[in-house]
């Protein structure tokens, strides 16, 4: 009996091959052939799942965005677990803690720093996508370009909740602060990619700024 083909697994395998190739040689140098070689499959198979290079690029970006979301969620859950352990040690109330706005803001910002190979690949490739979208009509206007605005709105919501809870200065402008946080985190991420500072140094800067923004947490 012939083995059933898992098409989603094959698509993911090809997309991951593109991401590895882009991280090594740059997105501009990626071809259907180079992806096929990296994936260990034929060019025809790559074209079976993706008619054009643009389709493959967009599929890869979607996968990157999904993985980043998973990583942020993982950071939030890890912080909640830390709070659980703190409450156990302090023998506090039985109610389980939830992620605070500060926890969520911190998780989002820390994912802007390439601290491991996966996040390094994400930031390298995403930056190249953004640059290519300026001149490539197939990429211009795609939904991923709205991600920064969506992230800004998300942070505004979290900062507003923190202000209402009394965790920040009541005079804090949530929109302006969200813009500053995203600009700082993006700049720090780029400085790590360029070798200007280490990931640990960048994370320390973020924690320093968050400590000033959330003085009581």
N, C-alpha and C positions, 0 to 999 in steps of 0.2 A: 504494500500500500504506500503510495507516494506521501512524503512528509508534507503536512500542511504548512503553508507559508504565513508567517506573522508579518503582515504588511506594515503595521505600525512600528514594529521592532526594526524592520528594514529601513523605513523612513528615518527613524531616530538614529540608526547606525550611520546612514549617509550624512545626516545633518551634523552629527558629532564629528564626522570626518572633515566636513567643511570648517567647523569651528577650530579644530586642531590645525588645519592648514592655514586658516586666516591668522591664527595666533603666531604661527611660525614665519609666514612669508608676507603677511599683509593681505587685506581683503581685496585690494586692487589686482593682486597676482593670482587670485583663485580662479580656476577654470573647472569646467565639468570633468575634464580629464584628470586634473590634479586631485580633485575630490574622489574620483573613482579609484585612483592609485592608492590614496590614503585609506580608503574604505576596503580595498582589496576586492573590488567588484568591477564589472565592465562599465564603460561609458553608457552603453545602451541601457543597462539597468538603472543607472542614475537618471537617465532621461525618461525612463518608464514612470518614475515617481515624480519627476520635476521636469516639465517641458522646457523650461528656460532657466538660465542662471538666476534671473531675478526671482523666480518662484522659489528657488532653493535658498536664496539670500533671505527672503521674507520669512520662509519657514524656519530658518535658523534663528532669526531675530525673535520670532514668537517663542521658540524653545528657550532662548536666553532669558527673555522676560519672565517666563514661567518659573525657571530655575531660580531667578533672583527673588521672586515672590516666595518661593519655598524656603529659601535661605533666610529671608527676613522673618517669616513665621517661625522658623526654627530658633532664631535668636530670641524672639519674644517668649517662646515656650521655655527656653533655657533660663531666661530671667525670672519667669514665674516660678520655676523649680527652685531657683536660688532663694526666692522670697519664702517659699514653703519651708525650706531648711532653716532659714532665719527664724521663722515663727516657731518652729519645733524647738530650736535651741533656746529661744526666749520664753517658751511656754505661753505664747500669746493665745488669743481666742481661737476657737475651733474652725471658724469660717475660713475657707480657702481663699488666698489672695488672687486677685486678677491682675492682668497686665495694666500698668498705669500708663497715662499718656507719655510720661518720660521714657518708660521702657520701650514703647513703640517708636517714639522719635529716635531714640538711641539705636534701635535695631535698623531702622531705615538708613540712618547716617553711616553706621558702621559698614553697611553693604556698599557704600561709595568708595571704600578703601580696599584696594586689591591685596588681601591678606594671604591668599593661597592661589594655587594654579587656576582653579575654576573661576574665582573672582577676577584674577588677572586677565584671563581670556575674555570674560564678559566685558570688562572695561576697554580692553584693546579693540575688540570687534565692534562694540557699540559705538565707540568714538569714531571708528572708520565708517560705520553706517551713516552716522550723522554728517560727516564730511562729504561722503559720496552723494547723499541725498540733495546736496546743494546743486549738483550738476547733472545727476542722473534722473531723468523724468520718471523712470520706472519706480524709483524709490521716493521721489518727492511726493509729499502729500499723504504718505502712508501713516497709519494710525500710530506707529511707534513714535512719531515725532511729537505727538500730543502727550507722551508719557511725562515729560518734565512738568507740564501744566497740571496734570492729574496728581502728580506727587506733591506739587506745591499746595494744591487745594486740600490734599489729605493731611499734610502737616499743619495747615491752618486750622483744620478741625481738631487735631490733637492738641495744638497749642492753646486753642480757645478753651477746650475742656480743662486743660491744666490751669489756665488762668481762673476759670470759674471755680475750680476746686481749691484755689488759694496756693497752688504750688509754684506760681511765678509772680513776678511784680504785677500788680493789678493794672499798671499803666502800659504794660507790654502790648505792642501792636503785633498781633498774630501774623498778619500777612507780611509785614516787613521782616519780621524775625524768620519766617519760613524762607523768604528769599535769601536772607543772609546765610541761614543754615545750609541750604542747597548749594549756594555759591562756594561757601567754605569747604564743604565736603567734596564737591567736584574738583576744586582746586587742589585739595590735599590728595585726592585719588590720582590726579594727573602728576603731581609731584613725586608720588611713589613710583608710577610707571617710568618717569624720567630719571629716577635714581637720585633725586634731590634729597629725599629723606626716606627713612625706613617706614614700613607699615606700622610698627610699634610707635614710632614718633608721631605719625599722623593720627593714630588712635588716641594717643595722649593729648593731642591738641583738641580733638573732638570732645574728649571727656572734660578737659579744662573749660571749654566753652559751655558745655551742658551744665557743669557745676555752677557756673555763674548764672545761667538761665533758670536753673532749678535749684536754688540755694538750700532748700530744706530737704532735698531728697538724696 
